[in-house]
Amino acid sequence: MNEALAEGLQRLVARDVPGASAVAVEGLAPLSGGNARSAWSCDVAWREAGAEHRRECVLLLQAQAGQLERALAPEFHTLAALERSAVPTPAAYWLDEDGALLGAPGFAMERIAGDTALRELLDPAHTPSRDVALGLADAAAALHRVDPRAVAGVLPPADAATVAREQVREWEALFRAHRMEPLPALGEAFRWLVAHAPPAARLSIVHGDFRFGNVVHRGGALRGLLDWEMTHLGDPCEDLAWAYRTLWSPVAHLSADEFLERYRAAGGPDFAEGTLHFYQLFAEVKHAVISLTGAHAFASGRSANLRLADRMTWVPECLEQFIAGCPDFGLRGQGR
């Protein structure tokens, strides 16, 4: 696998870097990655116009099935579009959209030096986590200030008046595709979200998985935002709500109010009263669907990743959080 993958990456670089010769892939090794794709670390060296070039890379390959089943091209092109912005992102290098060279769709990006372990960040005794959380607020403000036209033709267009409803419908379609039992309570939650979807005060580029665990940090400084597979145009509140879900919330180091104060001070856009609460509820439903997707991938034999085997057990907790945060939510025998 390593040898074939290295050869494929060599061909990709030779294809995409005009004048490149003597392309070499060094130190290719698997990284501990997520449940949606596999990640590899390597260095790539080549000669071009008489000069030596080297890039420290992370190579991402699309998994056959997992918790998310998203194309990699929008993520790659979004990273490329953000390279000249104030958003801390890895540089996007080379894309094999159809997997003809790498054996699966994938792309190479900059390897940012630093730490990524979520457990360390969540440890109440880990003092640098507060500064990382403040950096996350700054990064959110920087991202949400970027003109959405920067990703025109990269991400599907959206309408501020209907974007919340369209996002709910998209996740509802995934729910219907991957559920393995009726789950009427979750069906009713989608019904509630559609009925209460607010217009967006502003359309922004939304990371989609904006949280501790998807950052590179060192010495309290946030150095990069990773894992852009859920990026889309939407309401900035979607990222803010996701960042403070209980499972990965930095609240032990920085309260949500402090986070929002820092976000606004850094130029984050205003949002209408109640919108953040809507997206907090939506976040629970999204995570339930992600869990169902992973469980379905394992149960159907499309993935052998044992980390997906218990994902169904996360759904009740998500529903409990949704119901607790939604006093007017009632089960009226209308679940699907």
Buried (B, 14 or more C-beta within 10 A) or exposed (E): EEEEBBBBBBBBBBBBBEEBEEBBBEEBEEBEBBBBBBBBBBBBBBBBEEEEBEBEBBBBBBBEBBBBBBEBBBBBBBBBBBEEBBBBBBBBBBBBBEBEBBBBBBBBBBBBEBBBEBEBBBEEEBEBBBBBBBBBBBBBBBBBBBEBEBBEEBBEEBEBEEBBBBBBBBBBEBBEEBBEEEBEBBBBBBBBBEEBBBBBBBBBBBBBBBBBBBBBBBEBEBBBBBBBBBBBBBBBBBBBBBBBBEBBBBEBBBBBEBBBBBBBEBEBBEBBEEBBBBBBBBBBBBBBBBBBBBBBBBBEEBBEBEEBBEBBEBBEBBBEBBBEBBEEBEEEEEBB
